[in-house]
Amino acid sequence: MSMIVNRRDVDFYLDEMFDLRSLLTSDRYSEHDRESITAILDLCQHMAEEEFLPCAGEHDENEPVFKDGKAITPDSLKACLRTFVEAGLPTATFDYDLGGMQLPVMVANFMQGIFQAANAPATGYVFLTSSNAHMLQACGSEALRERYLPPLVEGRWFGTMCLSETHAGSSLSDIRCMAEPVGDGSYKLTGTKMWISGGEQDISENIVHMVLARTPDAPLGVKGISLFLVPKIRVEEDGSLGEPNNIALAGLNHKMGQRGTTNTLLNFGEGGDCLGYLVGEVNEGLKNMFHMMNEARIGVGMLATMSGLGGYLYSLDYARNRPQGRHPGDKDPNSPMLPIIEHADIRRLLMEQKVAVEGSIALLTYCSQLVDQQLISDDPQASQRLTLLLELLTPIAKSWPSEYTLEANKHAIQILGGYGYTREYPVERLYRDNRLNPIHEGSHGIHGLDLLGRKVNLAGGVTLAIFEEEMQPALEAAAGSESLGAMGEALNDIWHLAKQTIEAVNQEIDTVARLSSATPFLDAFGHVVIAWLWLRQALIAQEALQSGARADADFYEGKIAACQFFYRYHLPQATEKFRYVAARDRSVLDTEASWFTGQ
């Protein structure tokens, strides 16, 4: 059994749930077939298990160091990424005319996920680079694309995003980094950026930073933010590397997890001019950066999910092979001990992991399918529908897996007991690595504000209606099923409760009060989405069993059991959260700061 991927589950999502073969008939993806996709996934699994997984512990124990103004990374990390680049994998989603493989995003996300489950920190550099390049492709001038895209796509140069500053955190309206026009089309950048993943390293030939900054006469707030491409090393007209661009590494942040990915404090313009180039239009930087941020947010959801999957598979293997204890009714000390998977609470802990991890995989594959459908669509109305669905689901795709697969990692540690709490086993590292994901790329609370404050009311409520249409086939199919009918009814009931909750919240005219319970709403709404996706999985499994798929009976029975567990145990928790949000309870909002300690 692999410790990083369940290929039977991957096939289920690609073939049975999201119909990859139909996608491959489109003009965009017609050069690929299912057999070639399998070969690519085989290659990724082999590389991840042979190159990335064995050194994951080493990268955790020997994090990059700050020496002579540079970040020095372990040799084994360099070797991992060199094999990844040499195999051409950074090109996965890029078009043929850029030298890319032009693979479906659905497939690329599983490729990414396999490496993330093996060694998440090592993958951070290349997958952040992909979103950097996609944003440049969408928003950059022809000149910038010609000069910078090829080495980014090939993986010779790595990319970053530079948003946060030490005083502002996630409050981008307060950034102070400045960009002053030089007169030749370039800008001189000055200021400091904090929490920059991959901001300095000794792996790639160059680093291409995407930096949010203000021009001298920019309006206050987010409306005055522009986006600049700022290379670590200046690039000549012929594409060759020139002089350093005066970006100073001020320090490395020493993290709880994800230690293999450098996290940096950068000073722009220290010691000389730091030149950058406008991406898009002046004062439209945040809009343009969202091209990268939204891709990265779905990527973070996948990162969290695969950290959860790694813990789930390892603890499952441990539970099957670790003998300990006997059934409560067996008082004979001479009877053989049982594998701990025979104990009810261990099975509960495993089921908790299964519903979180596989529910998250379904969510992220669905979002990837929507992106693929956008890429092949030539119908503006259909494209707009897909855009609205992605707008609604992006905060959930980032936040629900980040929150609940972290809980899955907790359960994996519990299964191993004291061993799980030691560094001799990987589950504690996976937990630490995953703990970052509810924080970066917009914290859990920020995505709650985004969902309740903006996304659920997009297009005058049309977005909710579109999502309801997406749910209808599963609800109708469940209505015709004796065993799954009650779950369909439960999903329909809680969907109506969700809409009623939104209506109640929208009646509140005080913005602070209206959004004070945004995070519980995000959790509850995410549960609804996951419940729908679990119902879809159960319906597919039921149909397969009824058609006589006995060879895979255990796999399909597991899907149905997980669906039942989620509906009976987790979905009622969402009901209570919706009721709390709808009541617009002020117990937290009205609490004074001094009340927490009485002083």
Secondary structure as GFF3:
##gff-version 3
##sequence-region A 1 599
A	DSSP	alpha_helix	7	11	.	.	.	ID=ss1
A	DSSP	pi_helix	12	17	.	.	.	ID=ss2
A	DSSP	alpha_helix	20	23	.	.	.	ID=ss3
A	DSSP	alpha_helix	34	47	.	.	.	ID=ss4
A	DSSP	pi_helix	48	52	.	.	.	ID=ss5
A	DSSP	three_ten_helix	53	55	.	.	.	ID=ss6
A	DSSP	alpha_helix	56	61	.	.	.	ID=ss7
A	DSSP	beta_strand	65	67	.	.	.	ID=ss8
A	DSSP	beta_strand	70	72	.	.	.	ID=ss9
A	DSSP	alpha_helix	75	86	.	.	.	ID=ss10
A	DSSP	three_ten_helix	89	91	.	.	.	ID=ss11
A	DSSP	three_ten_helix	96	98	.	.	.	ID=ss12
A	DSSP	alpha_helix	105	139	.	.	.	ID=ss13
A	DSSP	alpha_helix	142	154	.	.	.	ID=ss14
A	DSSP	beta_strand	157	162	.	.	.	ID=ss15
A	DSSP	three_ten_helix	172	174	.	.	.	ID=ss16
A	DSSP	beta_strand	178	181	.	.	.	ID=ss17
A	DSSP	beta_strand	186	197	.	.	.	ID=ss18
A	DSSP	beta_strand	206	213	.	.	.	ID=ss19
A	DSSP	three_ten_helix	221	224	.	.	.	ID=ss20
A	DSSP	beta_strand	226	231	.	.	.	ID=ss21
A	DSSP	beta_strand	233	235	.	.	.	ID=ss22
A	DSSP	beta_strand	241	244	.	.	.	ID=ss23
A	DSSP	beta_strand	247	252	.	.	.	ID=ss24
A	DSSP	beta_strand	263	268	.	.	.	ID=ss25
A	DSSP	beta_strand	275	278	.	.	.	ID=ss26
A	DSSP	alpha_helix	285	321	.	.	.	ID=ss27
A	DSSP	three_ten_helix	340	342	.	.	.	ID=ss28
A	DSSP	alpha_helix	344	376	.	.	.	ID=ss29
A	DSSP	alpha_helix	380	416	.	.	.	ID=ss30
A	DSSP	three_ten_helix	417	421	.	.	.	ID=ss31
A	DSSP	alpha_helix	427	434	.	.	.	ID=ss32
A	DSSP	alpha_helix	444	453	.	.	.	ID=ss33
A	DSSP	three_ten_helix	455	461	.	.	.	ID=ss34
A	DSSP	alpha_helix	462	479	.	.	.	ID=ss35
A	DSSP	alpha_helix	485	506	.	.	.	ID=ss36
A	DSSP	alpha_helix	511	514	.	.	.	ID=ss37
A	DSSP	alpha_helix	518	546	.	.	.	ID=ss38
A	DSSP	three_ten_helix	550	552	.	.	.	ID=ss39
A	DSSP	alpha_helix	553	565	.	.	.	ID=ss40
A	DSSP	pi_helix	566	570	.	.	.	ID=ss41
A	DSSP	alpha_helix	571	582	.	.	.	ID=ss42
A	DSSP	three_ten_helix	593	596	.	.	.	ID=ss43
###
